[in-house]
């Protein structure tokens, strides 16, 4: 999965819009800006009309060019030119787009708000709010909110909210929330919420929520919640939840819960549960899935699968634990494990090399050592230390006709 591709496409589209609206900076040498203005000012304090360099008070200009600083109110009517190193502190209003190196305060643009280094405060752009550096505060863009640095605060883009660095706070994108670093807070993307690093908090994607590292908190994906690291907390995927690391907490997947680093807590699905390492807690499924999972790379059926399992397991079709199953396992058709410690119930077959506890099923097949009780139509144990109740009961370590008995068989060491 290449989240970087998704990030790049969204970022190019949104930044391409900003480039067309405000024009790329030319490398050609430009004439020095003319600073012509009239007004009522004393030592730059007062009211200025025109392209003054510095104003403390009210400044109204047609096109900002070579602006140095405004402390107060700056109103610009047209698309600004170059204003390197400029600052606006207070209220910045642009018929098209107010622009400066740093803007602090309340900034409103008919089309956009643009900062070359930093936006701080309340920033509202009719189409977009864009910063080549950080944005801190309340940042709203009709189509997009885009930062080349960090986004912190309340960040809302009609189509997307995008950051090349981290996001922190309330982050909402009509289509997507995308960051190349950490995503922290309440994160909602209409189609997708995507982070190239970790996510913390409440993260919701209409279709998918995807992190290249860890997912921590409440994670919801309309189709899927996917982590290339670990998942911690409440994890919900309409079709599936998938983690390449450990999954810890409450995990719900419509058709599947998949963890390649172990599952701890509660896992529930209408389909299958697959843990490539240990499973601890409560896990339940109904139908299972067919596909390619695990180390063998072959397509096969998966009901409830784990290497070791401890807790309460239930599945409508089958439970398969590679090594040791400890606790309670209930399957519609079959349970299979190298060792079962506890209670195993299956409609058709309990299959194990070693049983310590109670097994109830149509057939209970203990390949080596049974210690405890089996109840079924046919019970088989190569070595029995306990009791068998069923239509036919075979104990390999009994002698002669006592090996196979109807109704009851026993061998106590």
C-alpha positions as a Markdown table, in Angstrom:
| # | Residue | x | y | z |
|---|---|---|---|---|
| 1 | Unk | 0.0 | 0.0 | 0.0 |
| 2 | Unk | 1.5 | 3.3 | -1.0 |
| 3 | Unk | -0.1 | 6.0 | 1.0 |
| 4 | Unk | 2.5 | 8.4 | -0.3 |
| 5 | Unk | 0.9 | 8.2 | -3.7 |
| 6 | Unk | -2.5 | 9.2 | -2.3 |
| 7 | Unk | -0.9 | 12.0 | -0.4 |
| 8 | Unk | 1.0 | 13.3 | -3.4 |
| 9 | Unk | -2.1 | 13.2 | -5.7 |
| 10 | Unk | -4.3 | 15.1 | -3.3 |
| 11 | Unk | -1.5 | 17.6 | -2.5 |
| 12 | Unk | -0.7 | 18.3 | -6.1 |
| 13 | Unk | -4.3 | 18.9 | -7.1 |
| 14 | Unk | -5.0 | 21.3 | -4.2 |
| 15 | Unk | -1.7 | 23.1 | -4.5 |
| 16 | Unk | -2.1 | 23.3 | -8.2 |
| 17 | Unk | -5.3 | 25.3 | -7.7 |
| 18 | Unk | -3.4 | 27.7 | -5.4 |
| 19 | Unk | -0.6 | 28.1 | -8.0 |
| 20 | Unk | -3.1 | 28.9 | -10.8 |
| 21 | Unk | -4.9 | 31.4 | -8.6 |
| 22 | Unk | -2.0 | 33.3 | -7.4 |
| 23 | Unk | 0.7 | 32.7 | -10.0 |
| 24 | Unk | 4.1 | 31.1 | -9.6 |
| 25 | Unk | 6.9 | 33.3 | -8.5 |
| 26 | Unk | 9.2 | 34.3 | -11.3 |
| 27 | Unk | 12.9 | 34.2 | -11.1 |
| 28 | Unk | 13.1 | 37.3 | -13.3 |
| 29 | Unk | 14.4 | 40.5 | -11.6 |
| 30 | Unk | 11.5 | 42.8 | -11.0 |
| 31 | Unk | 11.6 | 46.6 | -10.5 |
| 32 | Unk | 11.5 | 47.9 | -7.0 |
| 33 | Unk | 8.0 | 48.4 | -5.7 |
| 34 | Unk | 6.7 | 51.9 | -5.6 |
| 35 | Unk | 5.6 | 52.9 | -2.1 |
| 36 | Unk | 3.1 | 55.7 | -2.8 |
| 37 | Unk | 0.4 | 56.5 | -0.3 |
| 38 | Unk | -1.7 | 59.2 | 1.2 |
| 39 | Unk | -3.3 | 59.4 | 4.6 |
| 40 | Unk | -3.3 | 60.7 | 8.0 |
| 41 | Unk | -0.2 | 59.2 | 9.7 |
| 42 | Unk | 2.4 | 60.3 | 12.1 |
| 43 | Unk | 5.5 | 58.1 | 12.3 |
| 44 | Unk | 3.5 | 55.4 | 10.5 |
| 45 | Unk | 0.6 | 55.6 | 13.0 |
| 46 | Unk | -2.9 | 56.4 | 11.7 |
| 47 | Unk | -4.7 | 55.8 | 8.4 |
| 48 | Unk | -3.0 | 55.1 | 5.1 |
| 49 | Unk | -4.4 | 54.8 | 1.6 |
| 50 | Unk | -1.9 | 53.2 | -0.9 |
| 51 | Unk | 1.1 | 51.0 | -1.0 |
| 52 | Unk | 2.8 | 52.1 | 2.2 |
| 53 | Unk | 5.6 | 50.0 | 3.6 |
| 54 | Unk | 4.6 | 50.2 | 7.3 |
| 55 | Unk | 1.3 | 51.1 | 9.0 |
| 56 | Unk | 0.1 | 51.0 | 12.6 |
| 57 | Unk | -3.6 | 51.5 | 12.3 |
| 58 | Unk | -5.7 | 51.3 | 9.1 |
| 59 | Unk | -4.1 | 50.6 | 5.7 |
| 60 | Unk | -6.2 | 50.3 | 2.5 |
| 61 | Unk | -4.4 | 49.4 | -0.7 |
| 62 | Unk | -5.2 | 48.1 | -4.2 |
| 63 | Unk | -2.2 | 45.7 | -4.7 |
| 64 | Unk | 0.2 | 45.0 | -1.9 |
| 65 | Unk | 3.8 | 45.0 | -3.2 |
| 66 | Unk | 6.9 | 45.1 | -1.0 |
| 67 | Unk | 4.9 | 45.4 | 2.2 |
| 68 | Unk | 6.9 | 45.3 | 5.4 |
| 69 | Unk | 4.5 | 45.4 | 8.3 |
| 70 | Unk | 0.9 | 46.3 | 9.3 |
| 71 | Unk | -0.2 | 46.3 | 12.9 |
| 72 | Unk | -3.9 | 46.9 | 12.9 |
| 73 | Unk | -6.2 | 46.5 | 9.8 |
| 74 | Unk | -4.9 | 45.8 | 6.3 |
| 75 | Unk | -7.4 | 45.8 | 3.4 |
| 76 | Unk | -6.1 | 44.8 | -0.1 |
| 77 | Unk | -8.4 | 44.8 | -3.1 |
| 78 | Unk | -6.5 | 42.7 | -5.7 |
| 79 | Unk | -4.0 | 39.9 | -6.0 |
| 80 | Unk | -0.9 | 40.8 | -4.0 |
| 81 | Unk | 2.6 | 40.8 | -5.6 |
| 82 | Unk | 5.7 | 39.8 | -3.7 |
| 83 | Unk | 6.0 | 40.7 | 0.0 |
| 84 | Unk | 9.0 | 38.8 | 1.3 |
| 85 | Unk | 9.5 | 39.0 | 5.1 |
| 86 | Unk | 6.2 | 40.9 | 5.6 |
| 87 | Unk | 4.0 | 40.7 | 8.7 |
| 88 | Unk | 0.4 | 41.5 | 9.3 |
| 89 | Unk | -0.8 | 41.6 | 12.9 |
| 90 | Unk | -4.5 | 42.2 | 13.5 |
| 91 | Unk | -7.2 | 42.1 | 10.8 |
| 92 | Unk | -6.3 | 41.2 | 7.2 |
| 93 | Unk | -9.0 | 41.4 | 4.5 |
| 94 | Unk | -8.5 | 40.7 | 0.8 |
| 95 | Unk | -11.1 | 40.9 | -2.0 |
| 96 | Unk | -9.2 | 38.2 | -3.7 |
| 97 | Unk | -6.5 | 37.1 | -1.2 |
| 98 | Unk | -4.6 | 38.7 | 1.6 |
| 99 | Unk | -1.0 | 37.6 | 1.5 |
| 100 | Unk | 2.1 | 38.1 | 3.7 |
| 101 | Unk | 5.0 | 36.2 | 5.0 |
| 102 | Unk | 3.4 | 36.0 | 8.5 |
| 103 | Unk | -0.2 | 36.8 | 9.3 |
| 104 | Unk | -1.4 | 36.9 | 12.9 |
| 105 | Unk | -5.0 | 37.6 | 13.9 |
| 106 | Unk | -8.2 | 37.5 | 11.8 |
| 107 | Unk | -7.6 | 36.9 | 8.1 |
| 108 | Unk | -10.4 | 36.8 | 5.5 |
| 109 | Unk | -10.0 | 36.3 | 1.7 |
| 110 | Unk | -12.7 | 36.3 | -0.9 |
| 111 | Unk | -10.8 | 33.6 | -2.8 |
| 112 | Unk | -8.0 | 32.6 | -0.5 |
| 113 | Unk | -5.7 | 33.4 | 2.4 |
| 114 | Unk | -2.0 | 32.9 | 1.7 |
| 115 | Unk | 1.0 | 33.0 | 3.9 |
| 116 | Unk | 4.6 | 32.3 | 2.9 |
| 117 | Unk | 5.7 | 31.3 | 6.4 |
| 118 | Unk | 3.0 | 31.2 | 9.1 |
| 119 | Unk | -0.7 | 31.8 | 9.7 |
| 120 | Unk | -1.8 | 32.3 | 13.3 |
| 121 | Unk | -5.4 | 33.1 | 14.4 |
| 122 | Unk | -8.6 | 32.8 | 12.5 |
| 123 | Unk | -8.1 | 32.3 | 8.8 |
| 124 | Unk | -10.9 | 32.0 | 6.3 |
| 125 | Unk | -10.5 | 31.6 | 2.5 |
| 126 | Unk | -13.5 | 31.4 | 0.2 |
| 127 | Unk | -11.7 | 28.7 | -1.9 |
| 128 | Unk | -8.6 | 27.9 | 0.1 |
| 129 | Unk | -6.5 | 28.7 | 3.1 |
| 130 | Unk | -2.8 | 28.1 | 2.2 |
| 131 | Unk | 0.5 | 28.4 | 4.1 |
| 132 | Unk | 4.0 | 27.4 | 3.0 |
| 133 | Unk | 4.7 | 27.0 | 6.7 |
| 134 | Unk | 2.6 | 26.4 | 9.8 |
| 135 | Unk | -1.1 | 27.2 | 10.4 |
| 136 | Unk | -2.2 | 27.6 | 14.0 |
| 137 | Unk | -5.7 | 28.5 | 15.1 |
| 138 | Unk | -9.0 | 28.2 | 13.2 |
| 139 | Unk | -8.3 | 27.6 | 9.5 |
| 140 | Unk | -11.2 | 27.3 | 7.0 |
| 141 | Unk | -11.0 | 26.8 | 3.3 |
| 142 | Unk | -14.1 | 26.5 | 1.0 |
| 143 | Unk | -12.3 | 23.9 | -1.0 |
| 144 | Unk | -9.1 | 23.2 | 0.8 |
| 145 | Unk | -6.9 | 24.0 | 3.8 |
| 146 | Unk | -3.3 | 23.3 | 2.8 |
| 147 | Unk | -0.1 | 23.7 | 4.9 |
| 148 | Unk | 3.4 | 22.9 | 4.0 |
| 149 | Unk | 4.2 | 22.9 | 7.7 |
| 150 | Unk | 2.1 | 22.0 | 10.7 |
| 151 | Unk | -1.7 | 22.4 | 11.1 |
| 152 | Unk | -2.9 | 23.0 | 14.7 |
| 153 | Unk | -6.3 | 24.0 | 15.9 |
| 154 | Unk | -9.6 | 23.7 | 14.0 |
| 155 | Unk | -8.7 | 22.8 | 10.4 |
| 156 | Unk | -11.5 | 22.4 | 7.9 |
| 157 | Unk | -11.4 | 22.1 | 4.1 |
| 158 | Unk | -14.5 | 21.7 | 2.0 |
| 159 | Unk | -12.8 | 19.1 | -0.1 |
| 160 | Unk | -9.6 | 18.3 | 1.8 |
| 161 | Unk | -7.4 | 19.3 | 4.6 |
| 162 | Unk | -3.8 | 18.6 | 3.8 |
| 163 | Unk | -0.5 | 19.0 | 5.7 |
| 164 | Unk | 3.0 | 18.1 | 4.8 |
| 165 | Unk | 3.8 | 17.9 | 8.5 |
| 166 | Unk | 1.7 | 17.0 | 11.5 |
| 167 | Unk | -1.9 | 17.9 | 12.3 |
| 168 | Unk | -3.3 | 18.5 | 15.7 |
| 169 | Unk | -6.8 | 19.4 | 16.8 |
| 170 | Unk | -10.1 | 19.2 | 14.9 |
| 171 | Unk | -9.3 | 18.2 | 11.3 |
| 172 | Unk | -12.1 | 17.8 | 8.8 |
| 173 | Unk | -12.0 | 17.3 | 5.0 |
| 174 | Unk | -15.1 | 16.9 | 2.8 |
| 175 | Unk | -13.3 | 14.3 | 0.8 |
| 176 | Unk | -10.1 | 13.6 | 2.8 |
| 177 | Unk | -7.8 | 14.5 | 5.6 |
| 178 | Unk | -4.2 | 13.8 | 4.6 |
| 179 | Unk | -0.9 | 14.3 | 6.4 |
| 180 | Unk | 2.6 | 13.0 | 5.9 |
| 181 | Unk | 3.3 | 13.0 | 9.6 |
| 182 | Unk | 1.3 | 12.5 | 12.8 |
| 183 | Unk | -2.4 | 13.1 | 13.0 |
| 184 | Unk | -3.8 | 13.9 | 16.4 |
| 185 | Unk | -7.3 | 14.9 | 17.6 |
| 186 | Unk | -10.7 | 14.5 | 16.0 |
| 187 | Unk | -9.9 | 13.6 | 12.3 |
| 188 | Unk | -12.8 | 13.2 | 9.8 |
| 189 | Unk | -12.4 | 12.7 | 6.1 |
| 190 | Unk | -15.6 | 12.2 | 3.9 |
| 191 | Unk | -13.8 | 9.5 | 1.9 |
| 192 | Unk | -10.5 | 9.0 | 3.6 |
| 193 | Unk | -8.4 | 9.9 | 6.6 |
| 194 | Unk | -4.7 | 9.2 | 5.8 |
| 195 | Unk | -1.5 | 9.6 | 7.7 |
| 196 | Unk | 2.0 | 8.5 | 6.7 |
| 197 | Unk | 2.9 | 8.2 | 10.4 |
| 198 | Unk | 0.7 | 7.6 | 13.5 |
| 199 | Unk | -2.8 | 8.6 | 14.3 |
| 200 | Unk | -4.0 | 9.5 | 17.8 |
| 201 | Unk | -7.6 | 10.3 | 18.9 |
| 202 | Unk | -10.8 | 9.8 | 17.0 |
| 203 | Unk | -10.1 | 9.1 | 13.3 |
| 204 | Unk | -13.0 | 8.6 | 10.9 |
| 205 | Unk | -12.9 | 8.0 | 7.1 |
| 206 | Unk | -16.1 | 7.6 | 5.1 |
| 207 | Unk | -14.4 | 4.8 | 3.1 |
| 208 | Unk | -11.0 | 4.2 | 4.7 |
| 209 | Unk | -8.8 | 5.2 | 7.6 |
| 210 | Unk | -5.2 | 4.4 | 6.9 |
| 211 | Unk | -2.0 | 4.9 | 8.8 |
| 212 | Unk | 1.5 | 3.8 | 7.9 |
| 213 | Unk | 2.4 | 3.5 | 11.6 |
| 214 | Unk | 0.2 | 3.1 | 14.7 |
| 215 | Unk | -3.5 | 3.8 | 15.1 |
| 216 | Unk | -4.4 | 4.8 | 18.7 |
| 217 | Unk | -7.9 | 5.8 | 20.0 |
| 218 | Unk | -11.2 | 5.4 | 18.2 |
| 219 | Unk | -10.7 | 4.5 | 14.5 |
| 220 | Unk | -13.5 | 4.1 | 12.1 |
| 221 | Unk | -13.4 | 3.3 | 8.3 |
| 222 | Unk | -16.6 | 2.9 | 6.3 |
| 223 | Unk | -15.0 | 0.1 | 4.4 |
| 224 | Unk | -11.8 | -0.5 | 6.2 |
| 225 | Unk | -9.5 | 0.6 | 9.0 |
| 226 | Unk | -5.9 | -0.2 | 8.1 |
| 227 | Unk | -2.6 | 0.2 | 10.0 |
| 228 | Unk | 0.9 | -0.7 | 8.8 |
| 229 | Unk | 1.8 | -0.6 | 12.5 |
| 230 | Unk | -0.3 | -1.5 | 15.6 |
| 231 | Unk | -3.9 | -0.6 | 16.5 |
| 232 | Unk | -4.8 | 0.4 | 20.1 |
| 233 | Unk | -8.3 | 1.3 | 21.3 |
| 234 | Unk | -11.7 | 0.9 | 19.5 |
| 235 | Unk | -11.1 | -0.1 | 15.8 |
| 236 | Unk | -14.1 | -0.4 | 13.4 |
| 237 | Unk | -14.1 | -1.3 | 9.7 |
| 238 | Unk | -17.3 | -1.7 | 7.7 |
| 239 | Unk | -15.7 | -4.6 | 5.8 |
| 240 | Unk | -12.5 | -5.2 | 7.7 |
| 241 | Unk | -9.9 | -4.0 | 10.1 |
| 242 | Unk | -6.3 | -4.8 | 9.2 |
| 243 | Unk | -3.2 | -4.3 | 11.2 |
| 244 | Unk | 0.4 | -5.4 | 10.3 |
| 245 | Unk | 1.3 | -5.0 | 14.0 |
| 246 | Unk | -0.5 | -5.9 | 17.2 |
| 247 | Unk | -4.2 | -5.1 | 17.7 |
| 248 | Unk | -5.3 | -4.2 | 21.2 |
| 249 | Unk | -8.7 | -3.2 | 22.4 |
| 250 | Unk | -12.2 | -3.6 | 20.9 |
| 251 | Unk | -12.0 | -4.5 | 17.2 |
| 252 | Unk | -15.0 | -4.8 | 14.9 |
| 253 | Unk | -14.8 | -5.8 | 11.2 |
| 254 | Unk | -17.9 | -6.4 | 9.1 |
| 255 | Unk | -16.3 | -9.4 | 7.2 |
| 256 | Unk | -12.9 | -9.7 | 8.8 |
| 257 | Unk | -10.5 | -8.8 | 11.6 |
| 258 | Unk | -6.9 | -9.3 | 10.6 |
| 259 | Unk | -3.9 | -8.8 | 12.8 |
| 260 | Unk | -0.4 | -9.9 | 11.8 |
| 261 | Unk | 1.0 | -9.0 | 15.2 |
| 262 | Unk | -1.5 | -10.6 | 17.6 |
| 263 | Unk | -4.9 | -9.7 | 18.8 |
| 264 | Unk | -5.7 | -8.7 | 22.4 |
| 265 | Unk | -9.0 | -7.7 | 23.8 |
| 266 | Unk | -12.2 | -8.2 | 21.9 |
| 267 | Unk | -12.6 | -9.1 | 18.2 |
| 268 | Unk | -16.0 | -9.4 | 16.6 |
| 269 | Unk | -17.0 | -10.0 | 12.9 |
| 270 | Unk | -19.6 | -11.6 | 10.8 |
| 271 | Unk | -16.8 | -13.2 | 8.8 |
| 272 | Unk | -13.4 | -14.4 | 9.9 |
| 273 | Unk | -10.7 | -13.5 | 12.4 |
| 274 | Unk | -7.0 | -14.0 | 11.6 |
| 275 | Unk | -4.2 | -13.5 | 14.1 |
| 276 | Unk | -0.7 | -14.4 | 12.9 |
| 277 | Unk | 0.5 | -14.4 | 16.5 |
| 278 | Unk | -1.2 | -14.9 | 19.8 |
| 279 | Unk | -4.9 | -14.1 | 20.5 |
| 280 | Unk | -5.9 | -13.1 | 24.0 |
| 281 | Unk | -9.4 | -12.2 | 25.1 |
| 282 | Unk | -12.8 | -12.6 | 23.4 |
| 283 | Unk | -13.1 | -13.4 | 19.7 |
| 284 | Unk | -16.2 | -14.3 | 17.7 |
| 285 | Unk | -17.2 | -14.7 | 14.1 |
| 286 | Unk | -19.9 | -16.3 | 12.0 |
| 287 | Unk | -19.2 | -17.2 | 8.4 |
| 288 | Unk | -15.4 | -16.9 | 7.8 |
| 289 | Unk | -13.6 | -15.7 | 4.6 |
| 290 | Unk | -11.7 | -17.2 | 1.7 |
| 291 | Unk | -8.5 | -15.6 | 0.7 |
| 292 | Unk | -4.7 | -15.4 | 0.9 |
| 293 | Unk | -3.4 | -14.7 | 4.4 |
| 294 | Unk | -0.5 | -15.9 | 6.4 |
| 295 | Unk | 2.9 | -17.3 | 5.7 |
| 296 | Unk | 1.9 | -20.0 | 3.2 |
| 297 | Unk | 0.6 | -17.5 | 0.7 |
| 298 | Unk | -2.1 | -19.9 | -0.5 |
| 299 | Unk | -5.8 | -19.2 | -0.9 |
| 300 | Unk | -7.8 | -21.0 | 1.8 |
| 301 | Unk | -10.8 | -20.7 | 4.1 |
| 302 | Unk | -10.3 | -18.9 | 7.3 |
| 303 | Unk | -12.8 | -19.0 | 10.2 |
| 304 | Unk | -11.1 | -18.1 | 13.5 |
| 305 | Unk | -7.3 | -18.5 | 13.3 |
| 306 | Unk | -4.4 | -17.9 | 15.7 |
| 307 | Unk | -1.0 | -19.3 | 16.7 |
| 308 | Unk | -1.9 | -19.5 | 20.4 |
| 309 | Unk | -5.3 | -18.4 | 21.9 |
| 310 | Unk | -6.3 | -17.7 | 25.4 |
| 311 | Unk | -9.9 | -16.6 | 26.4 |
| 312 | Unk | -13.3 | -17.2 | 24.9 |
| 313 | Unk | -13.5 | -18.1 | 21.2 |
| 314 | Unk | -16.7 | -18.6 | 19.2 |
| 315 | Unk | -17.2 | -19.1 | 15.5 |
| 316 | Unk | -20.1 | -20.4 | 13.3 |
| 317 | Unk | -17.8 | -22.6 | 11.2 |
| 318 | Unk | -14.4 | -23.5 | 12.6 |
| 319 | Unk | -11.7 | -22.5 | 15.1 |
| 320 | Unk | -8.1 | -23.4 | 14.3 |
| 321 | Unk | -5.3 | -22.7 | 16.8 |
| 322 | Unk | -1.8 | -23.8 | 15.7 |
| 323 | Unk | -0.3 | -24.4 | 19.1 |
| 324 | Unk | -2.3 | -24.1 | 22.4 |
| 325 | Unk | -5.9 | -23.2 | 22.9 |
| 326 | Unk | -6.6 | -22.2 | 26.5 |
| 327 | Unk | -10.1 | -21.3 | 27.8 |
| 328 | Unk | -13.4 | -21.9 | 26.0 |
| 329 | Unk | -13.8 | -22.6 | 22.3 |
| 330 | Unk | -17.2 | -23.1 | 20.6 |
| 331 | Unk | -17.4 | -23.8 | 16.8 |
| 332 | Unk | -20.4 | -24.7 | 14.6 |
| 333 | Unk | -18.4 | -27.5 | 12.9 |
| 334 | Unk | -14.8 | -27.9 | 14.1 |
| 335 | Unk | -12.1 | -27.0 | 16.6 |
| 336 | Unk | -8.5 | -27.9 | 15.9 |
| 337 | Unk | -5.4 | -27.3 | 18.0 |
| 338 | Unk | -2.2 | -29.0 | 18.9 |
| 339 | Unk | -3.3 | -28.7 | 22.6 |
| 340 | Unk | -6.6 | -27.8 | 24.1 |
| 341 | Unk | -6.7 | -26.7 | 27.8 |
| 342 | Unk | -10.2 | -26.0 | 29.0 |
| 343 | Unk | -13.6 | -26.5 | 27.2 |
| 344 | Unk | -14.0 | -27.2 | 23.5 |
| 345 | Unk | -17.4 | -27.6 | 21.8 |
| 346 | Unk | -17.9 | -28.4 | 18.1 |
| 347 | Unk | -20.9 | -29.5 | 16.1 |
| 348 | Unk | -18.9 | -32.0 | 14.1 |
| 349 | Unk | -15.3 | -32.5 | 15.3 |
| 350 | Unk | -12.9 | -31.6 | 18.0 |
| 351 | Unk | -9.4 | -32.4 | 16.7 |
| 352 | Unk | -6.3 | -32.2 | 19.0 |
| 353 | Unk | -3.1 | -33.9 | 19.9 |
| 354 | Unk | -3.6 | -33.3 | 23.6 |
| 355 | Unk | -6.7 | -32.5 | 25.6 |
| 356 | Unk | -6.7 | -31.2 | 29.2 |
| 357 | Unk | -10.3 | -30.5 | 30.2 |
| 358 | Unk | -13.7 | -31.2 | 28.5 |
| 359 | Unk | -14.5 | -31.7 | 24.8 |
| 360 | Unk | -18.0 | -32.0 | 23.5 |
| 361 | Unk | -18.7 | -32.7 | 19.8 |
| 362 | Unk | -20.0 | -35.2 | 17.3 |
| 363 | Unk | -16.5 | -36.7 | 17.1 |
| 364 | Unk | -13.7 | -36.0 | 19.7 |
| 365 | Unk | -10.4 | -37.1 | 18.2 |
| 366 | Unk | -7.4 | -36.9 | 20.6 |
| 367 | Unk | -4.3 | -38.1 | 18.7 |
| 368 | Unk | -2.2 | -38.5 | 21.8 |
| 369 | Unk | -3.0 | -37.7 | 25.4 |
| 370 | Unk | -6.5 | -37.1 | 26.8 |
| 371 | Unk | -6.7 | -35.9 | 30.4 |
| 372 | Unk | -10.3 | -35.2 | 31.3 |
| 373 | Unk | -13.7 | -35.9 | 29.7 |
| 374 | Unk | -15.0 | -36.2 | 26.2 |
| 375 | Unk | -18.7 | -36.4 | 25.2 |
| 376 | Unk | -19.8 | -37.3 | 21.7 |
| 377 | Unk | -21.0 | -39.9 | 19.2 |
| 378 | Unk | -17.5 | -41.2 | 18.8 |
| 379 | Unk | -14.6 | -40.5 | 21.2 |
| 380 | Unk | -11.0 | -41.5 | 20.3 |
| 381 | Unk | -7.9 | -41.1 | 22.5 |
| 382 | Unk | -4.6 | -42.8 | 21.9 |
| 383 | Unk | -3.8 | -42.4 | 25.6 |
| 384 | Unk | -6.7 | -41.9 | 28.0 |
| 385 | Unk | -6.6 | -40.5 | 31.5 |
| 386 | Unk | -10.2 | -39.8 | 32.2 |
| 387 | Unk | -13.6 | -40.6 | 30.9 |
| 388 | Unk | -15.3 | -40.9 | 27.5 |
| 389 | Unk | -19.1 | -40.8 | 27.1 |
| 390 | Unk | -20.6 | -41.6 | 23.7 |
| 391 | Unk | -22.1 | -44.1 | 21.3 |
| 392 | Unk | -18.6 | -45.6 | 20.7 |
| 393 | Unk | -15.5 | -44.9 | 22.8 |
| 394 | Unk | -11.9 | -45.9 | 22.0 |
| 395 | Unk | -9.0 | -45.7 | 24.5 |
| 396 | Unk | -5.8 | -46.9 | 22.9 |
| 397 | Unk | -4.1 | -47.6 | 26.2 |
| 398 | Unk | -6.8 | -50.0 | 27.4 |
| 399 | Unk | -6.3 | -53.7 | 26.8 |
| 400 | Unk | -8.2 | -56.1 | 24.6 |
| 401 | Unk | -11.9 | -55.6 | 24.3 |
| 402 | Unk | -11.7 | -52.6 | 26.7 |
| 403 | Unk | -10.2 | -50.5 | 24.0 |
| 404 | Unk | -13.5 | -49.9 | 22.2 |
| 405 | Unk | -16.6 | -49.8 | 24.3 |
| 406 | Unk | -20.2 | -48.5 | 23.9 |
| 407 | Unk | -21.6 | -45.7 | 26.0 |
| 408 | Unk | -18.7 | -45.3 | 28.5 |
| 409 | Unk | -15.0 | -45.9 | 28.5 |
| 410 | Unk | -12.5 | -45.0 | 31.1 |
| 411 | Unk | -8.8 | -45.2 | 32.0 |
| 412 | Unk | -7.4 | -43.6 | 35.2 |
| 413 | Unk | -3.6 | -43.5 | 35.6 |
